[in-house]
Amino acid sequence: MVTSAIHERPAAEAIPELLDAYGDRLYAVARRLVRTDADAQDLVQETFLRALQKWDQFEGRSDPGTWLHTILVRLASRRWRDDKRRSASAPTMPFGERVLDLPATDDGPVDQSLRAEAVGAVERAIADLPPEFRLPLVLREIAERPYAEVAEILGLKEATVRVRVHRGRLALRERLLEALPSRQAPPATASKRLCLDLLAAKQAALDNGTEFTFQGGPLCERCKSVFRDLELTHDACKEAPDAAALPEPLRERLEADLRAARGRSRGR
């Protein structure tokens, strides 16, 4: 448990406490932001060392976990500066010609197998998302940070974060269509404008963890199919493994760095 006045303590005392409190969570996020475990370990190590160096700038106005996530995200962003992929690579509407070939219920063993395949496909696809979608999606869907906190970490408006998470989900759905069995999409029987409005409402329901309901009559079969695809995509993000705890060698390196810092502060 991190104390509320931790910002008033010396860095050499405070950072080890933050390592215990947030190290595993930061590592889980880092594993989705970079392509290799070695890069993730480097990113976490650099995050805590940067926090140690910049401790005098932390005034306790924000949660220390938010502050650490902000450092990690900025460091990850620097690694992507040469990435030429752009926002246009993420779809704005899932009105393609195919949908996932999903069973009617999620009780049988076939469904469990599909869900496991979906989790694996999502894990692989996240690494290929453009950074502007990957960052908010990982922080919101996997790290389960509130939208307001994700906006603070990324320095964006909350509405912008929501749009990017929604587009990130649609991009992941496209990858699931490539990885899992699919079928021809049912013909649309509602107007495109109504389908767009329903899609926005469905995304909001996923954001809030609430049931999506439509009082205007039966849903268009195409919308129903797309929404089931999005539910599986959303659930696959939530069920993605947590990448376990900080690797012990990394924890030992960080603790050694922090002990050295404590020794230097005492010698002054």
C-alpha positions in Angstrom: 0.0 0.0 0.0 1.5 3.3 -1.1 1.2 6.0 1.5 -0.5 9.3 0.6 2.5 11.4 1.6 5.0 9.3 -0.3 6.1 12.3 -2.4 7.5 13.9 0.8 10.0 11.0 1.3 13.4 10.7 -0.2 13.6 9.0 -3.6 15.8 6.2 -2.4 13.0 5.3 0.1 10.0 6.0 -2.0 10.9 4.3 -5.3 11.4 0.8 -3.8 7.9 1.1 -2.4 6.6 2.1 -5.8 8.5 -0.8 -7.4 6.6 -3.2 -5.1 3.3 -1.5 -5.7 3.4 -0.9 -9.4 6.2 -3.0 -10.9 4.0 -5.9 -12.0 1.4 -3.7 -13.6 3.9 -1.6 -15.5 5.6 -4.8 -16.8 2.2 -6.1 -18.0 1.6 -2.8 -19.9 5.2 -2.8 -21.3 4.8 -6.3 -22.7 2.0 -5.0 -24.9 3.7 -1.8 -26.0 7.0 -3.3 -27.3 7.6 -6.5 -29.3 10.0 -8.5 -27.2 10.3 -9.4 -23.5 13.8 -7.9 -23.4 12.5 -4.6 -24.7 9.7 -4.7 -22.1 12.3 -5.3 -19.3 14.4 -2.4 -20.6 11.4 -0.2 -20.7 10.4 -0.9 -17.1 14.0 -0.5 -15.8 14.3 2.8 -17.6 11.0 3.9 -16.2 12.0 3.4 -12.6 15.5 4.8 -13.1 13.8 7.9 -14.7 11.4 8.1 -11.8 14.4 8.0 -9.4 16.1 10.8 -11.3 13.0 13.0 -11.5 11.6 12.3 -8.1 12.0 15.9 -7.0 9.6 16.9 -9.8 6.8 14.7 -8.4 4.6 16.9 -6.2 2.0 14.3 -5.3 -0.8 16.1 -7.2 -1.5 12.9 -9.2 -1.5 9.3 -8.2 2.0 7.9 -8.2 0.8 5.0 -10.4 -0.5 7.5 -13.0 2.9 9.3 -12.9 4.8 6.1 -13.5 2.5 5.1 -16.3 3.1 8.5 -17.9 6.8 8.0 -17.8 6.6 4.5 -19.3 4.3 5.7 -22.1 6.6 8.6 -23.0 9.6 6.3 -23.1 7.7 3.8 -25.2 6.7 6.6 -27.6 10.3 7.6 -28.2 10.9 4.1 -29.4 8.2 4.5 -32.0 9.3 7.8 -33.6 10.5 6.0 -36.7 7.2 4.1 -37.0 5.6 5.3 -40.3 2.2 3.7 -39.8 -0.6 6.1 -39.6 -4.1 6.4 -38.2 -5.6 5.5 -41.6 -4.6 1.9 -41.1 -7.4 1.5 -38.5 -10.9 1.1 -39.8 -13.6 3.6 -38.9 -16.6 1.3 -39.7 -16.8 -2.6 -39.7 -19.1 -2.8 -42.8 -16.9 -5.3 -44.6 -18.2 -8.3 -46.3 -17.4 -10.9 -43.6 -18.1 -11.5 -40.0 -16.8 -14.1 -37.5 -18.4 -17.5 -37.8 -19.4 -17.7 -34.1 -21.7 -20.3 -32.5 -25.0 -19.1 -31.1 -23.9 -19.6 -27.5 -20.6 -19.6 -25.6 -21.2 -22.7 -23.5 -19.7 -25.5 -25.6 -16.1 -26.6 -25.9 -15.9 -25.2 -29.5 -16.6 -21.8 -28.1 -13.9 -22.2 -25.5 -11.5 -23.1 -28.2 -12.5 -20.1 -30.3 -12.1 -17.8 -27.3 -8.6 -19.2 -26.7 -7.7 -18.6 -30.3 -9.1 -15.1 -30.1 -7.0 -14.3 -27.1 -3.9 -15.4 -28.9 -4.8 -13.5 -32.0 -5.5 -10.3 -30.0 -2.1 -10.7 -28.2 -0.3 -10.8 -31.6 -2.4 -8.1 -33.2 -1.9 -5.5 -30.4 1.8 -5.3 -31.2 1.0 -4.4 -34.8 -1.5 -1.6 -34.0 -0.3 2.0 -34.7 1.0 3.6 -31.5 -1.8 6.1 -31.4 -4.3 3.2 -30.9 -2.1 0.7 -29.1 -1.3 3.0 -26.2 -4.9 3.9 -25.2 -6.2 0.4 -25.9 -3.6 -1.3 -23.7 -4.0 1.2 -20.9 -7.8 1.0 -21.0 -8.6 -2.6 -22.0 -5.7 -4.5 -20.5 -4.4 -2.3 -17.7 -8.1 -1.4 -17.0 -7.3 2.3 -16.2 -10.2 4.7 -16.1 -10.6 6.9 -19.2 -9.8 10.0 -17.3 -6.5 8.6 -16.1 -5.6 7.3 -19.6 -6.3 10.8 -20.9 -4.0 12.3 -18.2 -1.2 9.8 -18.9 -1.3 10.4 -22.6 -2.0 14.2 -22.4 -5.1 13.9 -24.5 -8.7 14.9 -24.1 -10.9 12.1 -22.7 -13.1 12.2 -25.8 -10.0 11.6 -28.0 -9.0 8.6 -25.9 -12.4 7.1 -26.3 -12.4 7.5 -30.1 -8.9 5.8 -30.3 -10.0 2.9 -28.1 -13.1 2.4 -30.2 -11.1 2.4 -33.4 -8.5 0.1 -31.8 -11.2 -2.4 -31.1 -12.4 -2.3 -34.7 -8.8 -2.8 -35.9 -8.4 -5.8 -33.6 -11.7 -7.2 -34.9 -10.2 -7.0 -38.5 -7.3 -9.1 -37.3 -9.6 -11.7 -35.7 -11.4 -12.0 -39.1 -8.0 -13.0 -40.6 -7.2 -15.5 -37.7 -10.6 -17.1 -37.0 -13.3 -18.8 -39.1 -15.5 -16.2 -40.8 -18.5 -16.2 -43.0 -20.3 -13.9 -45.4 -21.9 -11.0 -43.6 -25.7 -10.9 -43.5 -27.2 -8.1 -45.7 -27.9 -4.8 -44.0 -31.6 -4.1 -43.4 -31.1 -0.8 -41.5 -29.8 2.5 -42.8 -26.1 3.1 -42.5 -26.8 6.2 -40.3 -28.7 4.0 -37.8 -26.0 1.3 -37.9 -23.4 4.0 -37.1 -25.5 5.3 -34.2 -26.0 1.7 -32.9 -22.3 1.0 -33.2 -21.5 4.1 -31.0 -24.0 2.9 -28.4 -22.5 -0.6 -28.4 -19.0 0.8 -27.9 -20.2 2.9 -25.0 -21.8 -0.2 -23.4 -18.5 -2.0 -23.7 -16.8 1.0 -22.1 -19.2 1.0 -19.2 -19.5 -2.8 -18.8 -23.2 -2.6 -19.3 -25.7 -4.5 -21.4 -26.5 -3.0 -24.8 -30.2 -2.7 -25.4 -32.1 -1.3 -28.4 -35.7 -0.3 -27.9 -36.4 0.5 -31.6 -37.2 -3.0 -32.6 -35.1 -6.0 -33.7 -31.5 -5.3 -34.6 -30.3 -5.7 -38.2 -28.6 -9.1 -38.6 -25.4 -7.5 -39.8 -25.3 -5.2 -36.7 -25.9 -8.2 -34.5 -23.1 -10.1 -36.1 -20.6 -7.1 -35.9 -21.6 -6.5 -32.2 -20.9 -10.2 -31.4 -17.5 -9.8 -33.1 -16.8 -6.7 -30.9 -17.8 -8.5 -27.8 -15.4 -11.3 -28.5 -12.6 -8.8 -29.3 -13.3 -6.9 -26.0 -13.4 -10.1 -24.0 -10.2 -11.4 -25.5 -8.4 -8.2 -24.4 -9.8 -8.7 -20.9 -8.7 -12.3 -20.8 -5.2 -11.7 -22.2 -2.7 -13.1 -19.7 -1.1 -10.6 -17.4 2.4 -11.4 -18.5 3.0 -12.6 -14.9 5.2 -10.7 -12.4 8.3 -8.8 -13.0 11.1 -11.2 -14.0 13.3 -11.9 -10.9 16.5 -10.8 -12.7 14.9 -7.5 -13.6 13.6 -7.0 -10.0 17.1 -7.7 -8.7 18.7 -5.2 -11.1 16.3 -2.5 -10.1 16.7 -3.2 -6.4 20.5 -3.0 -6.8 20.2 0.3 -8.6 18.0 1.6 -5.8 20.3 0.4 -3.1 23.2 2.2 -4.8 21.1 5.4 -4.9 20.3 5.1 -1.2 24.0 4.7 -0.5 24.9 7.8 -2.5 22.3 9.8 -0.7 23.6 8.8 2.7 27.1 9.6 1.7 26.3 13.2 1.0 
